[in-house]
């Protein structure tokens, strides 16, 4: 098993630096715990009111994301508070630096698992709209029961590589953080081993970059497919206007589906934005540390790690805040500003617009 090291430029002492305060860590832990518990309660409450319907795959993945964030917060934050309470660095809390190893593994594992689940959510929406026949035939809520163990297994296998010698978990200033080593250690005599340490951080960062691009492409595909659905719906309503009594129900179901898909897209898009903001600093620092010849800047490394850890705190609050009333308001702002017009530029006739029994896209 590979040991731990220090990437903070400290003197190797066991005590925390003078002036280190637990306030920020305590606030982050409280916000993460409260947000995840609130989001979990809202999800379970919503399922109680819809027992007659099986949960959709998207909602299974949202539940898995919240549970993963909750476990990640509870697995590492108490160790930080214990470090402050005992005024000892993580490597000094237990012999052999095992707590630092555990902290680095847990932080990288839950961070990667969360991002893979978010990618799976984006891919699920992309297939639901872009390949509906394939989706209906092969994908179901049970698919989540297969995908989630695969995600956790892959994340655990990749994050175990530093424990086997490929990569290294090191301690960061002020001694309450442990994560993947992002720069060469001049005190390590074996140059090849030191190179492998940094190569693993580059591998991890590249995987995050790939997930960022993949999620963005999936969301773009969902937007394109929603625009096509909207255009098809407009054409079908114009053609079906003389047959209003027979087609109103079908139009209502179609608009309800559109509204639901837009809600999913809004939620997924905002979570993607937070994912990109929280992940890019680490990705950039990993590449800079690998290819730049400048002196190591540990303060920027620590800032990148803090951004990475914030993702699991922000995600549940995004879900808790974006409840149906808020999503309806956002949908009305995005898609109800333009009055429907006919091909000749005139307003659509009242025979098309006055469908009293049909739910409106922006009113769901």
N, C-alpha and C positions, 0 to 999 in steps of 0.2 A: 504493500500500500504506500502510495506517495505521501510524503509529509506535507506540512504546511510551511509557509514562509510569511514574510512581511513585505508589503508593497507600499508602506506608508512613510518610509524614510525615518522611522522612529529609531530610538536607541536600543530597542529590544527589551525595554522594561516591562514589568508585569502590571503596573498601575496605569490607569487612564491619565491622559494629560491634564494638567491643572486647568480648571475652568470648564471642563466637559460637563454638560448638563443634559439630563434625560428628557427635557420638556418637549423637544421636537419629536423624539422617538415615541414618547407617550401619547402625544397628539395623533401621530400617524397610526399607532396601534389602535387607539380609541376610535378614530374615524373609520379605519378599515373594518374593525370588529362590528361597530354599530351599523355601518352601511351594508355589510354582507348579511347580518342578521335581519335587517329590515327588508332587504331584497328577497331573502329566502322566505320570510314570512309572507310577503306579498305574493310570491309565486305559489306557495302552498295554499294560501287563501283563495287565489284565483282558481286553482285546481278543484277546491272543494265545491265551488259554484258551477263547475262544468264536468261533473262526474259522468254525465251521460255520454260525453264524447271522449275518445281516447286522446291523450296528449299528442300534439303534433311534434314531429322530429325537431323543429326549430326550438320549441319550448323545452324539450328534453335537453338540448344542448345549452340553452340559457341556464337551466337549473344546474347542469354540470359545471358551467363556468362559475356560477356563484359559489357552489360548494368548493370548487378548486381554489378560488380566491380566499375563501374563509379558512380552509386548511392551511394555505400558504401563510396567511397573516398570523394564525395561531401557532404555527410551527417555528417561526423565527423571531417574532417581536418579543415574546417573553424572555428570550435569551439576551436580547439587547438590554432590556430593563434589568435583568439579573446582573449583567455586566456593570451597569451604572450603580446598582445597589451595593455590589461588593467592591466597586472601584478596581476591577480587574479587567484586563483585556480578554477577548474570547479565547485566545491561545493559552491563557493562564487559568481559565476556569476549570480545566481538567487536564490531567497529565497526557502528554503526547499530542496535544492540540486536536483531540477528537471532536470537541465541540465546534471548532473552526471548520473542520472537515464537514461535519453534519450541516452547519449553517450554510456553507458554500454550496453543498449539494442541494439542500432544500430550496435555497433561493433560485438557483439555476433551473432545478426541476420544475418547480411550480410556475416560474416565469415562462418557461418553454411550453409547458402543458397548457397554460392559459392562452397563449398565442396560437397554439395548434387548434384549440377548441374554437377560437374566434375564426380561424381560417375555415374550419369545418362548417361553421354557421354560414359564412359567406358562400362557400361552395354549395351548401344545401339550397340556399335561396337561388343561386345561379342555375342549378339543375332543375329546381321546381318551376322556374319560368322559361328557361331556355330549352329544356328537354323534358316536357311534362309527361310524355308517355313512358319514358325510361324511369322517371321519378315515381310515377304511380305504380309501376310494375315491380321495381326492385328496391325502393327505399321506403322505409316505414319507421315508426318510433323504435322498433327493435334494432334497426340499423345503428342507433345510438349506443345500444348495449354492446355492439361489436366494435364500433369506432372508438369509444371512450377507453376501453382496456388497451386497444392498440396505441392510442395516443400516450397513455400513461407508461406503457411498456417501452415505447420508443424513447420517451423523454428520460426515463430512468436509465436505460442503456446508454444513451449519449452522455448524460451527466455523471455516469459512473466511470467514464474514461479517465478523468483526473485521478481517481482512486487507484487506477491500474497503471499509472505512469505517463499517460498521454494527456498533458495539461497539468495544472496545479491550482489548488485553492489556497489563496493567500489572504492575509489580514490587511485591512485598509484602515487608515486613520479615521477616527481617533482610537481604534482598537475594538470597535463594536460592530465591524462589518467584515465578512469574509466572502470572497467571490473568486471567479476565475482570474488568474494572473493575466494582465494585459500588456506587460512589457518585460523585456529581458532583465534578468536578475544578475547584476555584475558579480555578486558574491557566490554565485553557483559556478563551480569549476567546470562542470561538464557542459560545453557549449552546445552539443547536440541536444541534450535534455532541456536546456534553457530554450532552445529554438522550438522544441515540441510544445513547451508550455505556452508560448505565444501563438503557435500555430493553432492550438485548440481554441483559444479565444477568438481567433480569426474565423475558424469553422463555425463557432456558435454565432458570431456576429453575421456571417454570411447567411446562415439559416434564417436569422431574424429578418435580414434584408429580403430574402426570397419570400418569406411569409408576408411582409409588407406589400411587395409587388403583387403577389397572388391575391391577397384580399382586395387590393385596389382594383385589379382587373375583374374580379368576381362582382364587386359592387358596380363597376362600370357596365358589365354585362346585364345586371339586374335593371339598371336605369334604362338601357337601350330597350330591353324587353318590355318594361312598363310603358315606355313611350309607344311602342308598337301596339300593345294592348289598348292603350287609350285611343290611338288613331282608329283601330279596328272597331272599338266600341262606338266612336262617333259616327263612322260610316254605317254600322248596323242600325243605329238609332235613326239616322236619316232615312234609310231604306225602309225600316219597319214602322215609321210614323203612321201610315194609314192603317196598320194592324196593331194599334196600341193595346187594346184589351188582351190580345193573345200573347204579346211579347213583353209586357211590362214586368212580369215576374222574372223572366230570364235576364232582362236588363238589370233588375235590382240585385240579382245574385252576382252578376258580373261586376257591378259597381262595388258591391260589398267586398268581393275578392280583390279588386283594385285597391280599395281603401286599406284592407288588411295587409296587402303586399307593400304599400307605401309606408305603413306603420313599421313593418319589419325593416324596410330599407332605412328609414330615419334612425331607428334604434341602432342598427348595425353600422351605419355610417358614422354616427357620433362615437360609438365605441371604437371604430377603426381610427378615427382622428386621434383619440386619446392613446391608442396603441402606437400609432406612428410617432406622436410627440414623445412618448415615454421610451420608445425603443431606439429611435434614431441616434440620440446622444451616445449610447453605449456602442452602437454599430460604428459610428464615426470615430470614437476614441480607439476602438480595437484596430481599425485600419490605420489611423494616425500613428499609434504606438508600434505597429508592425513595420511601416514603411518610412516613417519620418526619422531623421537623425537628430532631431532636437532633444533637449534634456527632458526627462520624464516630468510631467506635471501631475502630481498625485491629487491636487485639488480638483482638477477637471475629471480625473478618473472617479473620484468620490461623488461628484455631481452627477455623472452619468449613471452611477449605481443608484443614486437616490431617485432619479427619474424612472429607472427601470422598476424600482420597488413601488412607485406611486401607482403604477398601472392597476395593480390588484386592489388599490384603495378607491380609485376613481370609478372603475367599472360598475360595482354594485350601486353607487350613487347615481350613475347615469340611468341605470334601469329603474331605480326607485323614483327618480324625478320624472322620467318620461312615462308617466302613466297615461291611460287613454285620453283624458281631457287635454293634456298638454300635447299629445300627438295630434289630436284633432285640430288644435289651434295651429300647430306647425304646418299641418297638411293644408289648412285653409289659406295660410300665407303663401305656401309654395304653389298650389295648384288651382286656386279659386280667384286669381286676380284677372284672368282673361275671360271675357264673355265669349261663348261659343259663336262662331260665325260660319256662314255658308260659304261654298267655294267662290261665289261672286263677290264676297266681301260684306254682304248684308247679314244682319242678325238672323239667327235661326228662328224659324216660325214658331208661333205659340203651340202648334200641334205637336212639335217635337219637344219643346221645353216644359210644357205643362203636363207632367206625369205625376199626379198627386200621390199615387201609391208607390212610387219608386224612390228608394233611398238615394240621397245625393252623395257623390264621391267625397265631398268635403264635410258632410254632416254626420258621418259615421262615428 
